[in-house]
């Protein structure tokens, strides 16, 4: 009786593994587009510049400039553009969130 139980278990595991699907090709490109919903790729040229370089720049999205060591809310908004500064007041990262 133990033999049938092991065989049944093995068959069930094989059947379940056959149900898994592989990711579609091109899914990585769709993920990259989803990660850039705020248009952060257009503002990567600000990396390395001082935070003051953002003054007077017209950006048609919600923007958050985050100085070094400052407190920010943990809400995640894919349409918000974030500029992260370092201890020298230089922009080190531009991202959505």
C-alpha positions as CSV (number, residue, x, y, z in Angstrom):
1,X,0.0,0.0,0.0
2,X,2.9,2.3,0.7
3,X,4.1,1.9,-2.9
4,X,0.8,3.2,-4.3
5,X,0.9,6.2,-2.0
6,X,4.4,7.2,-3.1
7,X,3.5,6.7,-6.7
8,X,0.3,8.8,-6.3
9,X,2.3,11.6,-4.6
10,X,5.0,11.6,-7.3
11,X,2.3,11.7,-10.0
12,X,0.6,14.6,-8.3
13,X,3.8,16.5,-8.1
14,X,4.6,16.0,-11.7
15,X,1.1,17.1,-12.7
16,X,1.5,20.3,-10.7
17,X,4.9,21.1,-12.1
18,X,3.4,20.7,-15.6
19,X,0.9,23.5,-14.9
20,X,3.6,26.1,-14.3
21,X,4.1,28.6,-17.1
22,X,7.2,30.4,-18.3
23,X,7.2,34.2,-18.7
24,X,6.4,35.5,-22.1
25,X,9.1,37.0,-24.2
26,X,9.0,40.8,-24.1
27,X,7.7,40.8,-20.5
28,X,11.0,42.5,-19.5
29,X,10.4,45.4,-21.9
30,X,6.9,45.8,-20.5
31,X,8.2,45.8,-16.9
32,X,10.8,48.5,-17.9
33,X,8.0,50.7,-19.3
34,X,5.9,50.1,-16.2
35,X,8.9,51.2,-14.0
36,X,9.1,54.5,-15.9
37,X,5.5,55.7,-15.6
38,X,6.7,59.1,-14.3
39,X,9.2,59.7,-17.1
40,X,12.3,59.3,-14.9
41,X,14.4,58.3,-17.9
42,X,14.0,61.8,-19.4
43,X,15.6,63.3,-16.3
44,X,18.6,61.1,-15.8
45,X,20.9,63.9,-17.1
46,X,20.4,65.6,-13.7
47,X,22.3,62.8,-11.9
48,X,25.6,64.4,-10.6
49,X,24.2,67.9,-10.7
50,X,23.4,70.0,-7.6
51,X,19.8,69.9,-6.3
52,X,19.6,73.6,-7.0
53,X,19.7,72.8,-10.7
54,X,16.0,71.7,-10.4
55,X,14.9,75.3,-9.6
56,X,13.1,76.8,-12.5
57,X,12.7,73.5,-14.4
58,X,9.2,72.8,-15.5
59,X,8.2,69.2,-15.0
60,X,4.7,68.0,-15.8
61,X,4.6,65.4,-13.1
62,X,4.4,65.2,-9.3
63,X,7.9,65.8,-8.1
64,X,9.7,65.1,-4.8
65,X,13.2,66.4,-4.2
66,X,14.7,64.4,-1.3
67,X,17.7,66.0,0.3
68,X,20.3,63.9,2.1
69,X,19.2,62.3,5.3
70,X,15.7,63.7,5.2
71,X,12.5,62.0,6.3
72,X,10.0,61.1,3.6
73,X,6.6,59.3,3.6
74,X,6.6,55.7,2.6
75,X,3.7,56.0,0.2
76,X,4.5,54.6,-3.3
77,X,3.2,56.6,-6.3
78,X,4.5,55.4,-9.7
79,X,3.5,58.7,-11.2
80,X,5.7,60.7,-8.9
81,X,9.2,61.7,-9.9
82,X,11.9,61.5,-7.2
83,X,15.2,63.3,-7.1
84,X,17.5,61.8,-4.4
85,X,20.4,63.9,-3.1
86,X,23.6,63.0,-1.3
87,X,25.5,64.7,1.5
88,X,27.2,67.1,-1.0
89,X,23.7,68.2,-2.3
90,X,24.2,66.4,-5.6
91,X,21.5,64.3,-7.2
92,X,22.5,60.7,-7.1
93,X,19.3,59.0,-8.3
94,X,16.2,59.9,-10.3
95,X,13.3,57.4,-10.1
96,X,9.6,56.9,-9.9
97,X,7.9,56.1,-6.6
